[in-house]
Amino acid sequence: MQPVNSVRQMLARLRETVDHHIWVREWGMSVVGNGSTSIGGLLRSQHVATRANIALLSAADNDDYSYVDQNFQPESLQTWGKRGSVINVEMRRYRESVVAGLVEDGYTIVDADDASDDESGAVIESVKAASEQLYTAECEA
């Protein structure tokens, strides 16, 4: 499952002159790190994982790797933690985050659950007609 910004970017790349119809899951499936929504929680989990990996390496090699610098490029870790916590929050409210981002990008959102049966039928027919037209054009090409 893609982060919210990737979904928005993918939709922005579609340039066909037909309406776009998407379904978005209510919550996301993947998370960054341990799934924490705070920078501190993400960074702590990474430090714990790093210490565990160093211990495993030391045990496997019968060598002491405790000298490994665990605070290498702290600005990179901070940036990763900030972005990761944002992604994790968006994954917990995936549909809401995608829709809010699309509205921010200027898209008109029509919720299929709110549309009347007549509107839904018209949309379905419109999609079928566009699909057949594109298929015919592709076959002729």
N, C-alpha and C positions, 0 to 999 in steps of 0.2 A: 504494500500500500504506500502511496506517495505522500510526502508532506503536502500541506495545503498550498503552499506557494508553487509547487511543481504542478499540481492540478490546474491552478489558475494559468500558469504559463502554457501548459499544453492546450488549454481551451483557447488561449489568445492566438496560438499558432494556426488554428483551424480557420481558413479564410473562405470557405464555401459560403454561398449566399442563401443558405437555408438555416432555419432555426436549429439550435443545438439542444438536444435532450439528454440529460444525464440523470443518473441516480447516484446518490452519495450515501454511503453507510453512516449510521448515526455516530459511531465511534470508530477510531482507527485501530488497526491491529498491531502495528509495530511501534516501538518506543526507542528512544535514545538512552543508552546506558541502562540504569536500573528502572527507568520510567519515572524518576522523580521529577517534580515540577519546580524544584528549587535548585539554584546553582550549587549551593552548599551540599545538598543531598546527592547531586550527580557527582561532584568532585570527590566527596567522601567515599562514594561507592567505587570510584576509579582508583583512589588511593588504596583501599582495601584489596581490590583485585590485583593491583600492581604488587603489593606486599606478598599476596598469596602466590603470584607467579614467580616472584624472586625466590620465595621459600621453596617452591617446587623445583626451580632451576638449580638451586643450591643442593637440594637433596638428590637430584638426578646426577649431578656432576661431582658430588662430594667436594664442592668448592664453595667459597663464601662470596655471594654476590650482593651482600648488604651495602656495599659501597656505591651501588648504582644510584645516580642522582634521580630522585623521584619528583623533583620540582623543576624539571627541565622546561624551559619556555613557559613560565606561568601565565603570560598574557595569552598564549594560544589555548591553554587549558580554560582560562576564564571565558574566552570567546566561545569555545566549544560548549562550556557549561551554560552560558547565556542562551545560545541558539538552541541547544538541546532541551532546555527547560521550556522554551517557547513551543517547540515542536511537540513536546509531551503534553502540554496544555491543549494545543490544537487537536491532538489525537484523541483526547478525552471528550472533546466536543467537535468531532470531525465535520459532520454535516453543517452544523451551525457556523463553524469557522470558514468552511468553503463557501457557503452562501453569503456570509458577511463580506468575504473578500471579493466575490464576484460582483456584489452590489457596489462595493467600493471602486471596482474597476469599471463600473458603468453598465453592467449587464442588467437586463430586465428579467427578473425571476418570476416564474409562474409555478406555483406549487401544484403538482398534479392532484394532490388530495383535496385542494380547495376548488379545483376546476369542476364545472358541472359536467354531467355525462355528455351533453351536446358538444361542449368545448373539447372534451377528451376525444370524442369520436372524430371531430374535425381535425384535431391534431394528429391522430392516428392515420386518417386518410391523407393528410398533407404529407406526412412522413413516408407513407407507402408510395404516393405519387412521385415524390422527389427521388426516392430510392429506385423506382422503375425507370425514371427519366435518366438518372445517372448510369444505371446498368445498361440501358439501351445505347447511350452515347459511348460507353466504354466498349460495348460489343461492336459498334460500328467503327470505332477507331482501330 
